[in-house]
């Protein structure tokens, strides 16, 4: 089944949004049946991938997600982890000037076949031991988020929702590998997310500026097609899949 393409009006709107953002990230979800072939044709090596463990925080009903808010923490092999509070969709011009100037804020347009979204992501460093302590219930969730992140969260969370009331959704086991294929001439990131039910999502991505987004998209498309990577698979975001899986698990546990 062919993936819906953006209309001319949607492309213009995306470009206008991208010009106000810090960067553009082009993303592609590879169909599950093509994972093995794509990994082979792209020369990806699992032994060179970085191991990550991802936790999300929301209510069992995904109240934050419904409001466009995402709270996440990661443990990363070989280095410190991080935390993120993300709001989407956003118009960069609607963000407070003080927040927009923060060195910890990234405003980015994620573009994929058939759609796009602009998000504001506030990041902070988090020690892996602290994230693990939160996951094990030995440390309050709010302790791993910075003061700036907590303020951002409070400004956009639905009324009555505080960090202390959130549930832990996860973890998700992730393998991430960056490469720079000569034929592409830029960095290509591959992330393979493993879900507890045995399903997987393989996402390929590359970053660029608004001014070269169309050229990079065309070059990436040609590069992937030459290697037999399907561009027509159903596009499913990693975060949405994780939240859907774990919210169902939490709700089932609550009623059993």
N, C-alpha and C positions, 0 to 999 in steps of 0.2 A: 504494500500500500504506500503510495507516494505521500511524502510529508508536505503539509501545507506550507506554501511560501509566503513571505511577507508581501503585502501589497505595496505599490509605489508610495502611497500615503504613509504606511507604517514605516517604510524605510526612511523617509524624510523625517518622521517624528523620532525615530531611533537615533538618527545622526544628530539632530538638534539636541537631544538628551545627552548623547555621548560627548558633544563639544563642551558641555557644562560639567562633565565628570572628569575624574583623574585618569581613567583608563578604560579600555574595553577588553573583555575576556570572551573569546570565541570558544564555544563549547559544543561537543558532540557526544551523545550517548551511543555507544556501539551496540547493536543487537546482540543478545545473549548467545545466539547460535554462532555468531562470528567472533566471539572473544578469542578463542584459541588461534584462529587464522590471523586476526589483527595483531595479537601479541607477537606472533612469529614474523609476520611481514614487516612490522615496525622495529624488529630487533630488540624488543624489550626483554630484560633478564630479571626474573623475580629475585635472584640473589643480590642484585644491585639496588633493589627497591628499599625505600625507607618505610619502616613499620610505624603505623600510627593507630591510636585508639581514640575514638571520638565519642563524646557524651553530649547529649542535648538535654535541656531543662525546659519543661513546659508542664501544663496540667494534663491529666489523662484525656481531657476533652480537647486538647490543643488550643486553648484559649489564646495563648500568645501568637501562635501561628496564624490564627484567624485574624489577628490584629496586625499582621505583617511583621511581627517581632520574632527574632530567633536568638536564643542564648545557647552558647556552645563552649565546650572545653575540649582540649586535645592533649594527649600525652604523645610525645614524639621520640622515637628512638635516637639516642645519641646527642640530644640537646634538650633545652628547656621546652616546655609545652606552651600553650597559649589559651587565652579565652577571647571570646567574641560576643559582642551584642550587635546584632544586625537589624536594620529596619528596611523594609521594601514593600511596595515601590516607593521611591522618593523622587522629588524634583530637587536637584542640587541647589537651586536658587531659593528654595523654601527652608533650607537649613539655617539655623542661627549662625551668625558670622563667627562667633567665638568657637563654636564647634567645628565649623568648616576649616578653621585655621589650625585645629589640633593636629600635631604630628602623628597622632595615633588613629586618625580617621582616614578611611579610604572610600571614595565615592566611585563606584564602578558600574558599568553597564555589562551585564551578562547577555550575550547574544547566542542563540542556538537556532537550528533550522525551525522556522515557523514561529519564533517568538523572541522576546527580549524583556529584561527588567533592569531597572536601576536601583542599586542598593547603597546604603550608607553603613559602613562596617567600622566599629570601634574596637580596636584590638589592644591586648595587654599580655605581658609575659606571665606565665604561671608555671611553678615548679611541678614536675611530674609527680612528686611525692604528695603534694597538696591536692592535685586533681584526684589521685588515687584515694586519699583520705576522704574526700567528698563522696566519691563513688562507694566507699565502704561505710559511709554514715558517720565518720569520725570528725567531720569538719562541716560547718554550715556552708551551703552553696555560695552565699554572698561573699565569703572570705576569699574566694579565688578571683573575684572580679574587682577591678580598680574602682576608686571613688568616682572617676569620670564615667566609667561604664555603668555604675549603679545609678548615677544621676540620669544618664541617657535612658536606661531601662525604666526608671520611675516616670520619666517624662512621656513615655510612649506605651507603657503597659496598661491594659484595661483597668478600670477602677476596681480596687479591692484585691488585685493580684500583686503579691510581694514575693521576692525571691525565696523567702523561707517557706512559702507554700507550694513551691514547684516540685515536681517529681523528676527523677532521673530517668532519661530515656536512652538506653544504651547499655553497654558500649557497642560500637561498630568497629570491626577490625578492618584496617585499610592498608594497602600497599601503594606507595607513591614513587614514581620514577620520572626524573627530568632527563631529557635527551635533546640533542641539537643536530638533527639529521642534516647532512650536507645538502641534500636535494631540496630541503625546505628553507634552510638558511636562518632559522630562528628556533627558539626553545619550544619544545613540545612537552607538555606534561600529561602523564597517564596516571589515573587513579583507579584502582580496583577496590570496590567496596564489597565486603562479604557480610551478608545479612544472616541472622540466626536460623532462618528457615531454609538456608541453602541457596537462596537466590544471590545474584551478583549484579553490580552495575559497573561497567567500564566506561569511564569518561575521559575523553581527550580534550585538551584545551591549549590555547596559546593566547598571550596578551599582546595588545597593540594600542596605538593611540587612535583617536577618532578620525584623524586625517588620513590614516592608512588602513582603516578597517576594511574597506571594500577590497583593496588590493590583497591584503593579508588573507581575507576570507577566500578569495579566488585562488590564491596560491596554495592555501591549505587544502581546499577542496580538490584541486588537481593532484596534489601530493598523495592524499588519502585514496582517491579513486585509482591512481596508478598502482597502489598497493592492495587493491581489492577490498578496501574498508567501505562498508555500506554507509551511505549518507541518508538512507531512507527509513531507518529504524524509528520506533516510537521514542520520543524524547522524554525521559523521566529524570527529574532532579534527584540527586543523592539525598538531600535533606528531607524532601517530601516523603521519599520512600522509607527513610529511617523513622521519621515521626509517625507515619501511618502504621508501620509495623509495631512499634513499641507502645503507642497509645492503645492499640487494640489489645495488646498483651496486658497492659495495666488495667483496662476496663474489664477484661475477662477475669483477671485475678480478683478484682474488687467484688464481682458478683458470684464467685464460686465459694 
